[in-house]
């Protein structure tokens, strides 16, 4: 169970690193516009906001990576903290922006959180 929890935490970190790249570097490109279903005008105007979101996702990924390499007693509480942050942000995003965020962000983080809590 512990190994599965760590693998899922790593997967969530990778997802958020991907979000960082999409939002910070690919937002105003055809790929970024396709992923987020935006127009060229909107993506150009909202690029600074998207870069800010990307940075947030990078910090979340960094926190999860840190939790994977940190030893006791830091690792598990750090995982719980960062995963809870992602679940809350995903639920808020789903309520205010798109329900898809619930599946893409909140669900993987919630699954990892359940594994971390039950493996501990």
PAMIFI-19924 format. One record per residue (C-alpha): z, y, x. Coordinates in steps of 0.5 Angstrom, whole numbers, plus 2048, in hexadecimal, padded with zeros to 3 digits. Example, Ala and Ser with C-alpha at 12.3 -4.5 7.8 and 13.67 -1.06 7.14 Angstrom:
<doros>
8107F7819;80E7FE81B;
</doros>
This chain:
<doros>
800800800;802805806;7FB804809;7F7805802;7FB80B801;7F980E808;7F280C807;7F2810801;7F6816804;7F0816809;7EB816804;7EE81C800;7EE81F807;7E781E808;7E5820801;7E8827802;7E5827809;7DE826805;7E082C800;7E2830806;7DB82F809;7D7830802;7DB837800;7DB83A807;7D583880A;7D0835805;7D283A7FF;7CC83E7FF;7C7839801;7C38347FC;7C882E7FD;7CE8337FB;7CA8367F5;7C882F7F3;7CF82C7F4;7D38327F0;7CD8337EB;7CC83A7ED;7C783F7EE;7C48437F4;7C78497F2;7CE8477F0;7CF8427F6;7CD8497FA;7D284D7F7;7D78487F7;7D78457FE;7DD849800;7E18467FB;7DE83F7FC;7E0840803;7E7841801;7E783B7FD;7E4837803;7EA83A808;7EF837803;7EC831802;7EC83080A;7F383280A;7F582C805;7F1827809;7F482A80F;7FB82880C;7F982180A;7F6820811;7FD822814;80181E80F;7FD818811;7FE819819;80581C818;80B817819;811816815;81581A811;80F81F810;80981A80E;80B818807;80D81F805;807822808;80381E804;80681E7FE;8068267FE;7FF827800;7FD8227FB;8018257F5;7FE82C7F7;7F78297F6;7F98257F0;7FB82C7ED;7F58307F0;7F182B7ED;7F482B7E6;7F48337E6;7EC8327E8;7EB82E7E3;7EE8327DD;7EB8387E0;7E48377E3;7E18307E2;7E48297E0;7E08267E5;7E68297EA;7EB8247E7;7E681E7E9;7E48207F0;7EB8247F2;7F18227EE;7EF81A7ED;7EF8187F4;7F581C7F6;7F98197F0;7F78127F2;7F98147F9;7FF8177F7;8018117F3;80080C7F9;8048107FD;80A8107F8;8098097F7;8088077FE;80E80B801;
</doros>
